[in-house]
């Protein structure tokens, strides 16, 4: 018996969750743009999501420890974001590293990517609904 939701739907769901976390992190950076000593945070999850989706054809690989990178089947739900202090940030006189223009650009990009993933999930669910109702 096949699963109702395929690997793509699962990956899109995970991407939506990661985009939401990234949105919150960027919003936090913007909110703290004037806070002395605040260090901007950065988040990467695209590479981990790509590995979990098995883009490079590593289907036969598996992990033996929870500390290993997620690979192979079923690993999409195990994707974790890597959040760290942004090493690219220039330190202001007050010790703050937030670049407001860069953060606003990242916020816009992330919002667009979130909406695109949401539209793709909606299209997949519409196709399932169409099949379930036999086109009526």
JOBELZI-V75795 format. One record per helix or strand. SS is the DSSP state (H for helix, E for strand). FROM is the first residue (numbers start at 1). LEN is the number of residues. If there is no record, write none. Layout:
SS;FROM;LEN / SS;FROM;LEN
This chain:
H;7;25 / E;41;4 / H;46;7 / H;76;3 / E;82;4 / H;100;33
